[in-house]
Amino acid sequence: MKYSELFTEVENLFLGALEDFFTETWGETDLPSHDLDHHRRVWKYSKEILEHSNNFPADTLFIRNLIISAYLHDIGMSEDHGIRHGMRSRVIAEKYLSSNNLQKSDFTNALDAIENHDNKDYRDSADNNLILKILSVADDLDAF
């Protein structure tokens, strides 16, 4: 299956629920640099990175992990604008998974990426979390 088909399949399953969850959780937070549009762009950049590489798995679970990390990596900023927002984002992402009857064990790479996305050391890490690598680059691309 091609990435474009996987993106469509996963977006049909997750996009509406993720955006609704984000909007509800974000609430009245006044941080335009990290609002829903930022997360939409990070998802767009994530897809572009995948489309231009042969080094990533082309399977539904991988793409599910990626879309969840793209949309929820900064959601913790609704509670904490500081360096601990990654940990807060992870807790909130776990809440999203639970409320949507998704198994946390299927999304460990997304959860780890969400928590650690501001660690911008792009060298190969011991756990080799590809979701984290893509998320970090996509997040940086949006910063530029």
N, C-alpha and C positions, 0 to 999 in steps of 0.2 A: 504494500500500500504506500502511496506517495504521501509526503508531508502535507500537501494541500488537502488531500482527502482526510487525513488524520486531524488536521486543524479544524476542518468543517465539522467532523464528527464530534470532537471534543468541545468545540464552541457551542454546538447545538445542545450538548448535555450540561455545560457548566456556565457559560457566559452570563446568562440572565441571572442565575442564582448568585454568582460571584459579585456582579455589579450591584444587585439589590442588597446583599449582605454588606458590601463595602459602604454603600450609601447610608444604610441604617447605622452601621457601626461608626462611621466617620462623623455623622451627625453635623453639629455646628462647628466643627474644627475649622479654624481659619489658617490654613497652610496651603496656599495655592500651588506651591512647588511640588506638593506630594498628594494632590487630590486625585480623583478618579481618572482624569485625563492623563496624568503621569503614568498611572498603572496601565492604562490602555496603550500608551506609547511603549512602555517596557514590554508588554506582550507582543506588540508589532515588531519591535527590534528582536525579540527572542525568536519569533518565526523567521525573520530574515536571516538571522545567524544560522538557524537549522537548514534553511533552503540553500545556503552557500557552503555547506560543509558535508562531508561524507563520514564524519567521525562520530555521529550520534545515532542512537537507536531510533528506528522508525517504528515505534509501537505505541499503542494507545495509552498505556500506563505512564510511559515516559512523558508524553504530551500532557496528560492529566496533571502530573507533578509540576510540569513547567507552567501551565496556565494558573494553577493555584499559587505557585510561588510568585509569578508576575503580578497577580492581582492582590496578594495579601502581604507582600514583603514589607511594606511601610504602614500597614494598618495600625500598628502599635503606636504610631505617632498621634493617633487620636487621644492617647492617654499620656504619652511620654515623648517629648520632642528630642530627647537626649540620646546618648550612646546606647542606652538600654532598650531602645525601641525595637530592636531585633528580637529580643527575648519576649517583649510584650506582644509583638506581631506573631510569634510562634504560638503563644498561649491563645490568642484570638483565632488563629488559623486552626488550631485543634478544636476550638469551639465550633467553627464552621464545619469541619469534618464530622464532628459528632452530630450536629443538628441536621446534617444531610445524609446520615447513616453511611458514611464512608469510613472504611477501616484505616485507623491511624498507621497501622503497619504497612499499608500500601503507599503511604505518602511520607516516609521517613526522609527521603532525599529532599522533598519540597520543604518539610519542616526544618531540616538542618540548613537548607539554603536560605530560608526566610530569617532564621536566627542569625546567620553568619554573613549575610549579603554585604555588609559594610567592611568586611575584611577583604581588602583589595589586593591581596597577595596572589597574583595569577600563576605562580609556579605550581607545578603538580603537587597536590596535597596527598597525604597518606590515604585518605578515604576516596579520593578521586571522584568527588560528587560532580557529575557533569551538569546537573541542574544548577548548582551553585555557580559554576563557571559561566554558564550562559546568562543566568540572572545578573551576576555582577557586571558583566560586560554590557548587557542591555540597559541596566540601571545607569552605568557610566555614560553610555551613548546618549541617554536622555538628558543627562546633566550638561552635555555640551550643546 
